[in-house]
Amino acid sequence: MDEKAGRPHTSHGVHTLRTALERLEARWERQQRSTPLVSSSQLRLLYALETAAGSNLRELCAALGSAAPALSRLCARLEAMGLVRRAYSARSRREIELHLTGRATAYLRELREEREQFLATVLDSMPDGDRAALLQGMDGLRRSLDPPGPGLTENSVSRSA
C-alpha cells in the first residue's frame, strides 16, 4: 500500500505507466523531423541548466547524480556544439558557471513544440473521459515530481546524466 496516499498501487499500474512512457519516448524519437541534436544525457543537462542557469559543475553533479569527469565531458561537447557557455562566477573567479546559449534555448523551444504537437494529436484521438482522467493524473504526477523550492535540486531533473 502506498502509505503516503493511503491507497494501494499495483504492480499492474506501475507496469502500465512504464509501458506508456516507453512507447511515448519511442514515438517522440520516431516523429522528430530531424536527427536529434543531442543525446538523452545531454538533453537532461540542458534541462538542468534551463532550471538553474549559472550552476557550477559541482551543483550539476549533485543534481544529476553524475560523476564530475562524465559531466565535464558532456559540458565540453555541448560547449563545442554551441549550446552551453562557460563563464567566471561573480561570486568567485575560481568558479565556472554554465549557461545555455540562445541556440540551446531555441532548440529546447522547438523540441517542446514538436512534442506538444504530437501529444495534441494523441490526446485528440482519446475519448473525452479518458483524456480528462489522464490529464488529471498527469497533473498529480507532475506536482509530485516538482522540486520543493527554487533552484537546482536532486528532484528537479532525472538522476543520471
BAFI-3210 file (N, C-alpha, C; in Angstrom, 3 decimals, decimal comma, padded with zeros to 6 digits):
// residues 161
n [1|2|3|4|5|6|7|8|9|10|11|12|13|14|15|16|17|18|19|20|21|22|23|24|25|26|27|28|29|30|31|32|33|34|35|36|37|38|39|40|41|42|43|44|45|46|47|48|49|50|51|52|53|54|55|56|57|58|59|60|61|62|63|64|65|66|67|68|69|70|71|72|73|74|75|76|77|78|79|80|81|82|83|84|85|86|87|88|89|90|91|92|93|94|95|96|97|98|99|100|101|102|103|104|105|106|107|108|109|110|111|112|113|114|115|116|117|118|119|120|121|122|123|124|125|126|127|128|129|130|131|132|133|134|135|136|137|138|139|140|141|142|143|144|145|146|147|148|149|150|151|152|153|154|155|156|157|158|159|160|161]
n.u [000,842|000,460|001,598|001,742|-000,268|-002,418|-003,735|-003,846|-001,281|-000,718|001,317|000,588|-000,396|001,962|003,443|001,856|002,103|004,910|005,168|003,589|005,073|007,473|006,587|005,715|008,138|009,531|007,874|008,120|010,778|010,673|008,957|010,295|011,354|013,896|017,231|018,004|019,489|020,931|022,005|020,112|021,223|022,617|020,459|019,108|020,962|020,821|018,182|018,514|020,240|018,600|016,704|018,233|020,097|023,506|024,606|027,235|029,714|029,909|027,412|025,704|026,548|025,692|022,905|022,237|023,227|025,633|029,023|031,820|033,867|032,480|030,311|031,658|032,763|030,370|029,511|031,624|031,262|028,738|029,367|031,144|029,333|027,990|025,927|026,145|027,665|030,554|031,320|033,074|032,317|030,464|030,609|032,940|036,032|037,349|035,496|033,483|030,689|027,871|025,953|023,030|023,085|021,728|021,122|020,724|018,475|016,616|016,595|015,504|012,982|011,919|011,970|010,151|007,850|007,451|006,987|004,702|002,865|002,687|001,675|-000,779|-002,134|-002,303|-003,819|-006,172|-007,168|-008,177|-010,934|-013,198|-013,579|-011,427|-009,285|-009,641|-009,286|-006,659|-005,241|-005,778|-004,533|-001,888|-001,297|-001,207|000,982|003,015|003,094|004,032|006,584|007,783|010,270|010,797|011,408|012,922|015,562|018,215|017,725|017,945|015,592|014,770|015,599|016,235|017,915|020,286|022,966]
n.v [-001,181|002,215|004,207|006,989|008,103|006,695|004,783|001,781|000,899|-000,805|-003,405|-003,751|-001,221|000,294|-001,021|-000,453|002,344|002,576|001,222|002,844|005,235|004,379|003,773|006,290|007,709|006,328|006,893|009,684|009,911|008,700|010,420|012,825|015,531|015,700|014,352|013,808|016,501|016,329|013,881|011,806|012,081|014,482|016,136|016,036|017,434|019,951|020,619|020,791|022,992|024,918|025,100|025,946|028,235|029,190|027,395|025,536|023,017|021,209|021,542|020,667|018,010|016,960|017,332|015,818|013,361|012,434|011,601|013,791|013,774|012,589|014,323|016,680|016,097|015,900|018,570|019,821|018,798|019,861|022,555|022,745|022,318|024,650|025,055|025,418|027,715|028,686|030,625|032,901|032,932|035,401|035,376|034,035|034,091|031,795|029,895|028,317|029,044|027,626|028,167|028,248|028,719|030,986|029,409|026,886|027,413|027,973|025,481|023,820|024,995|024,474|021,660|021,126|022,226|020,482|018,093|018,802|019,186|016,575|015,301|016,621|015,573|012,880|013,127|014,215|012,006|010,421|009,201|011,519|011,214|009,526|011,152|013,367|012,111|011,200|013,642|014,813|012,950|013,140|015,743|015,488|013,727|015,344|017,365|015,856|015,349|017,801|020,092|021,003|023,690|026,808|026,743|024,385|021,050|017,659|016,439|017,917|017,236|014,401|011,610|010,691|011,505]
n.w [000,000|-000,718|001,514|001,830|000,199|001,061|-000,347|-002,286|-004,641|-007,636|-009,029|-011,597|-012,311|-012,141|-014,086|-016,334|-016,498|-016,905|-019,362|-021,037|-020,921|-022,097|-024,680|-025,470|-025,431|-027,477|-029,678|-029,763|-030,533|-033,067|-034,455|-034,652|-036,615|-037,600|-037,211|-033,819|-032,075|-029,737|-027,279|-024,975|-022,421|-022,685|-023,161|-020,679|-019,169|-020,400|-019,726|-016,956|-016,736|-017,785|-015,805|-013,634|-014,242|-014,513|-012,787|-011,223|-011,984|-009,829|-008,511|-010,528|-010,767|-008,308|-008,536|-010,807|-010,214|-011,185|-012,077|-011,798|-013,914|-016,125|-016,454|-016,977|-019,464|-020,958|-020,782|-022,128|-024,721|-025,318|-025,193|-027,344|-029,357|-029,331|-027,535|-024,820|-022,617|-020,850|-017,967|-015,844|-012,396|-010,627|-007,929|-007,223|-008,702|-009,213|-009,710|-012,163|-014,056|-015,713|-018,601|-020,707|-024,228|-026,707|-028,876|-027,702|-026,134|-028,145|-029,427|-027,374|-027,173|-029,764|-029,745|-027,694|-028,845|-031,044|-029,639|-028,195|-030,277|-031,255|-028,927|-028,714|-030,909|-030,132|-027,746|-028,820|-030,109|-028,133|-026,125|-024,530|-021,673|-020,935|-021,677|-019,947|-017,450|-017,713|-017,980|-015,505|-013,799|-014,755|-014,049|-011,288|-011,107|-012,178|-010,215|-008,045|-008,861|-009,041|-007,883|-004,404|-003,862|-005,033|-007,522|-008,274|-007,597|-006,373|-007,239|-009,387|-011,901|-014,005|-012,491|-013,672|-015,730]
ca.u [000,000|001,147|001,289|001,599|-001,549|-003,468|-004,429|-002,891|-000,901|-000,466|002,411|-000,024|-000,413|003,341|003,790|001,112|002,742|006,229|004,961|003,109|006,191|008,415|006,001|005,738|009,519|009,849|007,123|008,740|012,006|010,314|008,266|011,123|011,540|015,288|018,033|018,146|020,716|021,660|021,625|019,215|022,038|022,864|019,182|018,878|021,852|020,242|017,025|019,020|020,756|017,447|016,081|019,132|021,175|024,632|025,084|028,596|029,804|029,632|025,959|025,099|026,860|024,796|021,526|022,048|023,751|026,691|030,416|032,355|034,509|031,472|029,548|032,565|032,821|029,103|029,545|032,580|030,618|027,677|030,028|031,662|028,165|027,425|024,701|026,474|028,843|031,131|031,659|033,535|031,280|030,583|030,900|034,325|036,687|037,849|034,357|032,960|029,252|027,432|024,727|022,556|023,211|020,475|020,876|020,165|017,119|015,798|016,455|014,548|011,658|011,475|011,734|008,880|006,756|007,235|006,395|003,340|002,029|002,461|000,784|-002,118|-002,728|-002,642|-004,924|-007,383|-007,668|-008,698|-012,284|-013,182|-013,402|-010,051|-008,404|-009,779|-008,666|-005,208|-004,716|-005,833|-003,477|-000,581|-001,069|-000,764|002,333|003,907|003,260|004,863|007,956|008,315|011,147|010,108|011,696|013,651|016,934|018,514|017,702|018,008|014,336|014,409|015,953|016,479|019,067|021,526|023,334]
ca.v [000,000|003,490|004,815|008,432|008,448|005,961|003,871|000,828|000,952|-002,172|-003,578|-003,552|000,218|000,713|-001,595|000,299|003,657|002,393|000,858|004,034|006,173|003,835|003,951|007,721|008,059|005,764|007,648|011,004|009,766|008,402|011,531|014,023|015,914|015,518|013,600|014,581|017,277|015,904|012,602|011,969|012,593|015,896|016,819|016,205|018,502|021,208|020,897|021,208|024,357|025,793|025,251|026,645|028,868|029,637|026,341|025,084|021,580|020,505|021,578|019,798|016,619|016,591|017,295|014,772|012,089|012,033|011,830|015,021|013,622|012,334|015,547|017,636|015,740|016,308|020,031|020,173|018,508|020,847|023,832|022,658|022,397|025,985|025,007|025,802|028,570|028,769|031,992|033,010|033,292|036,712|035,096|033,603|033,997|030,428|029,061|028,461|028,833|027,132|028,825|027,886|029,748|031,224|028,231|025,842|027,835|027,780|024,037|023,307|025,502|023,713|020,290|021,125|022,463|019,225|017,135|019,226|018,897|015,133|014,991|017,123|014,588|011,697|013,484|014,381|010,691|009,725|009,570|012,657|010,782|009,040|012,310|014,141|011,345|011,225|014,974|014,998|012,111|013,683|016,938|014,987|013,201|016,498|018,007|015,010|015,391|019,162|020,344|021,699|025,120|027,317|026,282|023,043|020,033|016,301|016,067|018,798|016,615|012,974|011,326|010,268|012,206]
ca.w [000,000|-000,742|002,814|001,703|-000,401|001,742|-001,260|-002,864|-006,045|-008,054|-009,979|-012,919|-012,547|-012,394|-015,392|-017,350|-016,614|-017,529|-020,763|-021,745|-021,046|-023,086|-026,011|-025,743|-025,762|-028,795|-030,686|-029,875|-031,315|-034,452|-035,112|-034,779|-038,013|-037,980|-036,258|-032,579|-031,959|-028,536|-026,679|-023,819|-021,308|-022,945|-023,004|-019,240|-018,720|-020,873|-018,866|-015,642|-016,857|-018,002|-014,488|-012,712|-015,010|-013,707|-011,892|-011,490|-012,227|-008,572|-008,302|-011,530|-010,401|-007,209|-009,018|-011,808|-009,734|-012,117|-011,697|-012,386|-015,227|-017,164|-016,658|-017,598|-020,896|-021,558|-020,889|-023,186|-026,004|-025,532|-025,461|-028,714|-030,245|-029,222|-026,730|-023,446|-022,493|-019,506|-017,572|-014,462|-011,440|-009,975|-006,523|-007,071|-010,004|-009,392|-010,042|-013,513|-014,178|-017,012|-019,066|-022,035|-025,257|-027,434|-029,732|-026,843|-025,773|-029,340|-029,619|-026,399|-027,554|-030,941|-029,317|-026,945|-029,796|-031,761|-028,714|-027,876|-031,445|-031,232|-027,809|-029,039|-031,807|-029,329|-026,852|-029,632|-030,513|-026,950|-025,679|-023,604|-020,284|-020,772|-021,764|-018,708|-016,368|-017,942|-017,679|-014,054|-013,236|-015,128|-013,241|-009,985|-011,277|-012,333|-008,900|-007,182|-009,376|-008,952|-006,734|-003,326|-003,812|-006,193|-007,737|-008,733|-006,545|-006,898|-007,844|-010,485|-013,178|-013,878|-011,637|-014,317|-016,963]
c.u [000,881|000,735|000,982|000,211|-002,708|-004,260|-003,407|-002,508|-000,501|000,738|001,874|-000,048|000,964|003,784|003,114|001,753|004,090|006,081|004,514|004,247|007,211|007,883|006,003|007,136|009,900|009,134|007,692|009,981|011,686|009,718|009,104|011,417|012,959|015,992|018,180|019,506|021,581|021,169|020,692|019,981|022,302|021,580|018,855|019,751|021,325|019,024|017,478|019,526|019,634|016,762|016,936|020,335|022,273|025,111|026,525|028,589|029,459|028,118|025,249|025,350|025,908|023,366|021,261|022,541|024,846|028,065|030,943|033,027|033,505|030,691|030,404|032,680|031,529|029,075|030,470|031,969|029,544|028,250|030,558|030,530|027,507|026,148|024,909|027,670|029,271|031,485|032,168|032,379|031,535|030,945|032,374|034,949|037,266|036,742|033,875|031,466|028,942|026,084|024,340|022,819|021,832|020,115|020,247|018,730|016,164|015,560|015,421|013,128|011,103|011,144|010,399|007,696|006,434|006,526|004,954|002,392|001,691|001,471|-000,640|-002,850|-003,164|-003,846|-006,237|-007,992|-008,297|-010,148|-012,193|-012,918|-011,990|-009,065|-008,448|-009,096|-007,142|-004,623|-004,745|-004,721|-002,090|-000,269|-000,601|000,659|003,343|004,150|004,151|006,319|008,585|009,207|010,405|010,335|012,474|015,037|017,013|018,549|017,775|016,736|013,985|014,741|016,163|017,805|020,305|021,758|024,256]
c.v [001,236|004,251|006,297|008,819|007,725|005,056|002,959|001,207|-000,463|-002,233|-003,427|-002,064|000,749|000,222|-000,801|001,667|003,542|002,110|002,071|005,035|005,691|004,029|005,415|008,156|007,563|006,532|009,049|010,925|009,530|009,610|012,788|014,282|015,677|014,666|014,437|015,265|016,776|014,543|012,861|012,495|014,082|016,708|017,038|017,320|019,866|021,599|021,398|022,642|025,356|026,099|026,108|027,188|029,332|028,613|026,009|023,561|020,771|020,431|020,657|018,324|016,136|016,426|016,130|013,406|011,539|012,310|013,044|014,804|013,405|013,602|016,624|017,363|016,142|017,822|020,469|019,925|019,537|022,235|023,850|022,765|023,776|026,047|025,469|026,740|028,596|030,225|031,965|033,485|034,687|036,531|034,782|033,426|032,606|029,472|029,360|028,146|028,365|027,756|028,259|029,050|029,970|030,044|027,102|026,166|027,628|026,296|023,451|023,759|024,702|022,266|020,191|021,344|021,195|018,213|017,504|018,985|017,410|014,761|015,474|016,146|013,344|011,992|013,627|013,041|009,912|010,124|010,645|012,248|010,294|010,196|013,120|013,423|011,357|012,575|015,260|014,191|012,646|014,955|016,533|014,442|014,339|017,182|017,169|014,996|016,768|019,314|021,159|023,204|025,559|026,702|024,834|022,092|018,668|015,927|016,886|018,230|015,132|012,711|010,878|011,084|011,306]
c.w [000,000|000,506|002,682|001,195|000,277|000,825|-001,936|-004,295|-006,413|-008,977|-011,401|-013,274|-012,874|-013,768|-016,516|-017,578|-017,309|-019,017|-021,579|-021,949|-022,067|-024,498|-026,420|-026,172|-027,157|-029,904|-030,863|-030,758|-032,786|-035,165|-035,259|-036,245|-038,501|-036,939|-034,987|-032,515|-030,813|-028,073|-025,503|-022,598|-021,467|-022,763|-021,523|-018,679|-019,174|-020,039|-017,495|-015,689|-017,117|-016,671|-013,567|-013,471|-014,068|-012,704|-012,229|-011,620|-010,977|-008,313|-009,290|-011,229|-009,308|-007,707|-009,961|-011,348|-010,620|-011,543|-012,445|-013,745|-016,368|-017,481|-017,322|-019,093|-021,610|-021,781|-022,020|-024,565|-026,323|-025,822|-026,902|-029,745|-030,206|-028,405|-025,295|-023,491|-021,029|-019,229|-016,145|-013,587|-010,871|-008,504|-006,298|-008,447|-010,253|-009,831|-011,458|-013,490|-015,590|-017,351|-020,429|-022,983|-025,883|-028,318|-028,919|-026,464|-026,946|-029,604|-028,656|-026,733|-028,742|-030,579|-028,586|-027,874|-030,574|-030,869|-028,375|-029,053|-031,501|-030,138|-028,066|-029,949|-031,038|-028,436|-027,618|-030,035|-029,352|-026,679|-024,584|-022,161|-020,004|-020,767|-020,470|-017,546|-016,496|-017,544|-016,180|-013,384|-013,544|-014,349|-011,844|-010,046|-011,389|-010,994|-007,987|-007,622|-009,281|-007,732|-005,667|-003,296|-005,021|-006,308|-008,133|-007,551|-007,183|-007,651|-009,076|-011,862|-012,938|-013,188|-012,378|-015,582|-017,676]
res [m|d|e|k|a|g|r|p|h|t|s|h|g|v|h|t|l|r|t|a|l|e|r|l|e|a|r|w|e|r|q|q|r|s|t|p|l|v|s|s|s|q|l|r|l|l|y|a|l|e|t|a|a|g|s|n|l|r|e|l|c|a|a|l|g|s|a|a|p|a|l|s|r|l|c|a|r|l|e|a|m|g|l|v|r|r|a|y|s|a|r|s|r|r|e|i|e|l|h|l|t|g|r|a|t|a|y|l|r|e|l|r|e|e|r|e|q|f|l|a|t|v|l|d|s|m|p|d|g|d|r|a|a|l|l|q|g|m|d|g|l|r|r|s|l|d|p|p|g|p|g|l|t|e|n|s|v|s|r|s|a]
***
